[in-house]
């Protein structure tokens, strides 16, 4: 494949899957190494939570990497998981990781919610009344407080564990030049932190190029950062993002199977 590439910013193995999904539609792809996910060393607070894992009524996991970190910790302390564990995940990819690593049933946002966000997860009826229930929230450093704040307001006793950090990386000089010139077909971003990071190098031409995002929240953020052509994908899965890329780059030739939007 030749020509200007689609730039994708998703780190790790999920970025590899996304690159494959976009390339399958016939578009050249370039991965940007602008964010690294790093597990945090275990602290006494973490260890206490893992040892008391069976005391939590519900466990909410916000990302696939948080799910990986949780699974690694439980492998050390719980050869057999507690019975009746109630697990929740913000998105389908996080749920798939939990199911694959731990073999547990995972509750996710309603299928008709459209986006994988904290707000859609909070619509679940089982998270509406949480009087005095202990809830473990497994996430990364920083991030939005909406989950912890809302669960607390509904009566839960929330323990929030940051199990990994996001380390921003400056783009390579050649990539900086591409961002400045807008020398690409589209830019794909599914993280507000990465979007804010990349905006520092985006010149006026880049701000006019298609920006594919995974939620209306990110589209709103993109507008405040000066991006003029945000496109909201129908979800954060690789297939959903790839479909949005194909349509934005070449609507007549978009060949991503819409039946696959719920996969990935």
Secondary structure, DSSP 8 states (H G I E B T S, - for coil): --SS-EEE---HHHHHHHHHHHHTTT--EEE---EEEEE----HHHHHHHHTGGG-SEEEE-SHHHHHHHHHHHHHH-SS--TT--EEESSHHHHHHHHHHH---EE-S-GGG-S--HHHHTTSGGGT--TT-EEEEEEESS---HHHHHHHHTT-EEEEEEEEEEEE----HHHHHHHHHT-SSEEEE--HHHHHHHHTT--HHHHTSEEEESSHHHHHHHHHHT-S-EEE-S-SSHHHHHHHHHHHHHGGG----GGGTT--
